[in-house]
């Protein structure tokens, strides 16, 4: 693939050499390299911070699970105690009613029957309370299971978000390293151009007013496409 280049005048070549020798260009390239290093450091610090937050989240999840287990045990113990207490009270009342009925059955049979009906109503109420307590315990258990399911889902989403953030951080770190490498390569190219071409061309300019413009690009170690790609990476 051949390209046709016009022969630049001495005035144009001198202006190009002056632009390449401008300290501000080297300073900007150095500033871009420093910025890439700073971005890399910030990405590392952010990754460490996210790792610490993930450990704290796991610790908090363990605490919540322990609290949920303790709450479930307390609810079940209270329910069992209430059922036992109600059953004991009901049994005691029934036995007392039976003793009183047996003692006074000959004397007040109608009153004994009323007392028995009253105690049976109390027993039915006690059984209803027992069933209600069991139903409440079941509802509480279902709530605990829902809470555990929601907590697990939140943990899963938090872990997925952490993994996504960590992946983005790794990508940004790789991009920063690539930009830093491009900046270093660009600095090497500029230094090589100055050492290999600028000084000899400056000396040759005093001897000949016409210099072929393709000589510099033909002898350079980096191609124009590579230097332009590195320049775009650094500027980006």
VENPE-V633905 format. One record per backbone hydrogen bond with DSSP energy under -1.0 kcal/mol. CO is the residue of the C=O (numbers start at 1). NH is the residue of the N-H. E is the energy in kcal/mol with one decimal. If there is no record, write none. Layout:
# VENPE-V633905
[[CO | NH | E] [CO | NH | E]]
This chain:
# VENPE-V633905
[[9 | 13 | -2.2] [10 | 14 | -2.0] [11 | 15 | -1.8] [12 | 16 | -2.1] [13 | 17 | -2.3] [14 | 18 | -2.2] [15 | 19 | -1.8] [16 | 20 | -2.2] [17 | 21 | -1.9] [22 | 25 | -1.1] [22 | 26 | -1.1] [23 | 27 | -2.5] [24 | 28 | -2.4] [25 | 29 | -2.2] [26 | 30 | -2.3] [27 | 31 | -2.5] [28 | 32 | -2.3] [29 | 33 | -2.0] [30 | 34 | -2.4] [31 | 35 | -2.3] [32 | 36 | -2.1] [33 | 37 | -2.0] [34 | 38 | -2.4] [35 | 39 | -2.4] [36 | 40 | -2.0] [37 | 41 | -2.3] [38 | 42 | -2.6] [39 | 43 | -2.3] [40 | 44 | -2.0] [41 | 45 | -2.4] [42 | 46 | -2.4] [43 | 47 | -2.2] [44 | 48 | -2.1] [45 | 49 | -2.3] [46 | 50 | -2.5] [47 | 51 | -2.0] [48 | 52 | -2.1] [49 | 53 | -2.2] [50 | 54 | -2.2] [51 | 55 | -1.9] [52 | 56 | -2.2] [53 | 57 | -2.3] [54 | 58 | -2.1] [55 | 59 | -2.2] [56 | 60 | -2.5] [57 | 61 | -2.2] [58 | 62 | -2.1] [59 | 63 | -2.0] [60 | 64 | -2.4] [61 | 65 | -2.4] [62 | 66 | -2.2] [63 | 67 | -2.5] [64 | 68 | -2.6] [65 | 69 | -2.3] [66 | 70 | -2.4] [67 | 71 | -2.4] [68 | 72 | -2.3] [69 | 73 | -2.2] [70 | 74 | -2.3] [71 | 75 | -2.4] [72 | 76 | -2.4] [73 | 77 | -2.5] [74 | 78 | -2.7] [75 | 79 | -2.4] [76 | 80 | -2.6] [77 | 81 | -2.6] [78 | 82 | -2.4] [79 | 83 | -2.5] [80 | 84 | -2.7] [81 | 85 | -2.6] [82 | 86 | -2.6] [83 | 87 | -2.7] [84 | 88 | -2.7] [85 | 89 | -2.7] [86 | 90 | -2.6] [87 | 91 | -2.8] [88 | 92 | -2.7] [89 | 93 | -2.5] [90 | 94 | -2.5] [91 | 95 | -2.7] [92 | 96 | -2.5] [93 | 97 | -2.5] [94 | 98 | -2.7] [95 | 99 | -2.4] [96 | 100 | -2.7] [97 | 101 | -2.6] [98 | 102 | -2.7] [99 | 103 | -2.2] [100 | 104 | -2.0] [104 | 108 | -3.5] [108 | 112 | -1.8] [109 | 113 | -2.3] [110 | 114 | -2.1] [111 | 115 | -2.5] [112 | 116 | -2.5] [113 | 117 | -2.5] [114 | 118 | -2.6] [115 | 119 | -2.7] [116 | 120 | -2.5] [117 | 121 | -2.2] [118 | 122 | -2.1] [119 | 123 | -2.6] [120 | 124 | -2.6] [121 | 125 | -2.5] [122 | 126 | -2.8] [123 | 127 | -2.8] [124 | 128 | -2.6] [125 | 129 | -2.7] [126 | 130 | -2.4] [127 | 131 | -2.9] [128 | 132 | -2.8] [129 | 133 | -2.7] [130 | 134 | -2.4] [131 | 135 | -2.8] [132 | 136 | -2.9] [133 | 137 | -2.4] [134 | 138 | -2.4] [135 | 139 | -2.7] [136 | 140 | -2.7] [137 | 141 | -2.3] [138 | 142 | -2.5] [139 | 143 | -2.6] [140 | 144 | -2.4] [141 | 145 | -2.5] [142 | 146 | -2.6] [143 | 147 | -2.9] [144 | 148 | -2.7] [145 | 149 | -2.6] [146 | 150 | -3.1] [147 | 151 | -2.7] [148 | 152 | -2.7] [149 | 153 | -2.4] [150 | 154 | -2.7] [151 | 155 | -2.5] [152 | 156 | -2.5] [153 | 157 | -2.7] [154 | 158 | -2.9] [155 | 159 | -2.8] [156 | 160 | -2.5] [157 | 161 | -2.7] [158 | 162 | -2.6] [159 | 163 | -2.7] [160 | 164 | -2.5] [161 | 165 | -2.9] [162 | 166 | -2.8] [163 | 167 | -2.4] [164 | 168 | -2.5] [165 | 169 | -2.5] [166 | 170 | -2.4] [167 | 171 | -2.4] [168 | 172 | -2.8] [169 | 173 | -2.7] [170 | 174 | -2.6] [171 | 175 | -2.4] [172 | 176 | -2.6] [173 | 177 | -2.6] [174 | 178 | -2.4] [175 | 179 | -2.6] [176 | 180 | -2.5] [177 | 181 | -2.7] [178 | 182 | -2.6] [179 | 183 | -2.6] [180 | 184 | -2.4] [181 | 185 | -2.7] [182 | 186 | -2.8] [183 | 187 | -2.4] [184 | 188 | -2.4] [185 | 189 | -2.6] [186 | 190 | -2.7] [187 | 191 | -2.8] [188 | 192 | -2.6] [189 | 193 | -2.8] [190 | 194 | -2.4] [191 | 195 | -2.7] [192 | 196 | -3.3] [193 | 197 | -2.1] [193 | 198 | -2.2] [194 | 199 | -1.5] [197 | 201 | -2.5] [198 | 202 | -2.5] [199 | 203 | -2.1] [200 | 204 | -2.6] [201 | 205 | -1.7] [204 | 208 | -2.7] [212 | 215 | -1.4] [214 | 218 | -1.6] [215 | 219 | -1.4] [216 | 220 | -1.2] [223 | 227 | -2.3] [224 | 228 | -2.5] [225 | 229 | -2.4] [226 | 230 | -2.4] [227 | 231 | -2.4] [228 | 232 | -2.4] [229 | 233 | -2.2] [230 | 234 | -2.6] [231 | 235 | -2.6] [232 | 236 | -2.1]]
